[in-house]
Every structure is written in structure tokens, then in C-alpha cells.
Amino acid sequence: MAGIGVSLLLAQPQGGRGGPGSETVRQANQLDLDGKGAEARTLFQKAIDEAPSPRARADAQRAMAMSWAFEGNCAKTAEYEQKVIDYWVTQEKEDPANAFYQQGEMADEAARVCIDAGDLKAAADWYRKGHDLGMKEPNISTDRKAIWDYRLDHALARLAARRGDKAGAAKYVASAKADLEKMTALRQQQEAFLPYLTGYVAYYLGDYQTALNDLQKANQNDAFIQCLIGMTYEKLGKKDEAKAAYQKAYAAARAHNPPAAFARPFARKKVGA
């Protein structure tokens, strides 16, 4: 997922959304941040149509996927992420490690948008697809295997909590912690995502004080985390604190990625920006 945020990224192989020097994509990204999605997608389509290479086209399609994410449109996001996956399939022989990583990453990106949009079935399907694609990497390391497992268990715990399944959420939180134990070099980095997980689960299971305590240990520069904190304060009846969190979320949501795609429109409504 583009940007570290709460996307549980691995060490990202080279390659960025839109391609280097793509002024059209940069302009379109800003339009999405400004709440002008239809205008943004006109520019993204232009970037797709005029892409000088298959890789550039795939980068522009990924940006289009995120534009639909700003609208909370799971299906359209997934449609464009699949186009990017299709590109990376063509790179499996030439660059297999990166190709399978990117396929898994695109699927997880679609999944993240779908869970935020409330389409839990689609999210579960895409998270499992992302895990399975990522695990196809030839000669995959122990750490990389553990992270793909961690990402899936992290997601399944959140999905269980969204469904009100306390036992299922606890099971997958425990599995995520076990996945961490299998890591070596990347363990400390990935542990930072645990307070997000436990705070998220607590929030959706109605334990708002625990949610607040855990979320305040998560990345405070992450716009999505600040939205969750604001939502939790609202449940606790603390309107001023909630508004402050939403203001932080809106200010922090400056990337063109899944956390910002949820946080920017959501926080805009809350603060009247």
C-alpha cells in the first residue's frame, strides 16, 4: 500500500504510483484530496491513455484505483487494482520476487479500501488473495512469509471485530502476535502495528476506553488512526477531543493512499472543511 500508514508494508520494492515526473497524476492526486474526484478521474484516465509504457499505465491505473477509494467505492477500486495485478503477472519471469510482492500488495490495497467501505466479504476475499499471491514469491524468506501471515491475521481480526465476533477477533489477534514471534529483522517495525489492531478491535467490540488507550500508542501521524481516535472520543461523549482528533486527521491526510482515502473525506465532514 502506498505510504506506511497502517498498511503493514513490507520493505517496498522500487516503483511508485503514477511514475516519476507524472505531473498529470500529481495534479489528479491533489484534486482527490480536495474532494474533486470526478475531475481527478478525468486526469487519471488521460494518464492511463497516454502512458508511455505498460509500467506507467499500471502506475496510473493504481492511482485511478485510489481515486475510487476516496469515493468509498470498493468495486471500482478493486477493478483497477486487478488491472495492476494483471500487469505484474507479465513480469513474473523477468522479476518474480517483485512481481508476486506487487500482486499481493495490490490485492491488499483493494481489501483495505473494501473493509473501510464496509464491504466485509469483498475485503476478506481480497485479503486472502493478497496473502496467497505474496506467498508465491520464489525463495521467500522467513520474515516475508511471517509478514504475509501477519497481514492476513491482522485483517481477519479486524473483520471479526466488525462482525461482532469477539472470540474470532481474539483468535486472530493471538495469531498475529504469534506471527510476530517468527520475525527477526522486521519484528520491531511490525510490532508498531499492534496497538492499531488491538485498538481497532476494541472499538468495534464496544470497549471504548481500551480502544482509546491502545490507539494512543499507535502512529499519531497516521490520519486513519486519528479518525479512529475521534470516533472513540465520540463514543465516550468527549466532543471537543473528538473534533481535535478529526482536525489532526484532516491535516495529516495528504497522501494518495488507503488511509487518506478514508480519512480525508470522513474528517472533512466532521470538521466542515
C-alpha positions, 0 to 999 in steps of 0.5 A: 500500500502506498505510504506506511500508514497502517498498511503493514508494508513490507520493505517496498520494492522500487516503483511508485504510483503514477511514475516519476515526473507524472505531473498529470497524476500529481495534479489528479492526486491533489484534486482527490484530496480536495474532494474533486474526484470526478475531475481527478478521474478525468486526469487519471484516465488521460494518464492511463491513455497516454502512458508511455509504457505498460509500467506507467499505465499500471502506475496510473491505473493504481492511482485511478484505483485510489481515486475510487477509494476516496469515493468509498467505492470498493468495486471500482477500486478493486477493478483497477487494482486487478488491472495492476495485478494483471500487469505484474503477472507479465513480469513474473519471469523477468522479476518474480520476487517483485512481481508476486510482492506487487500482486499481493500488495495490490490485492491488499490495497483493494481489501483495505479500501473494501473493509473501510467501505464496509464491504466485509466479504469483498475485503476478506476475499481480497485479503486472502488473495493478497496473502496467497499471491505474496506467498508465491514469491520464489525463495521467500524468506522467513520474515516475508512469509511471517509478514504475509501471515501477519497481514492476513491475521491482522485483517481477519481480526479486524473483520471479526471485530466488525462482525461482532465476533469477539472470540474470532477477533481474539483468535486472530489477534493471538495469531498475529502476535504469534506471527510476530514471534517468527520475525527477526529483522522486521519484528520491531517495525511490525510490532508498531502495528499492534496497538492499531489492531488491538485498538481497532478491535476494541472499538468495534467490540464496544470497549471504548476506553481500551480502544482509546488507550491502545490507539494512543500508542499507535502512529499519531501521524497516521490520519486513519488512526486519528479518525479512529481516535475521534470516533472513540472520543465520540463514543465516550461523549468527549466532543471537543477531543473528538473534533481535535482528533478529526482536525489532526486527521484532516491535516495529516491526510495528504497522501494518495493512499488507503488511509487518506482515502478514508480519512480525508473525506470522513474528517472533512465532514466532521470538521466542515472543511 
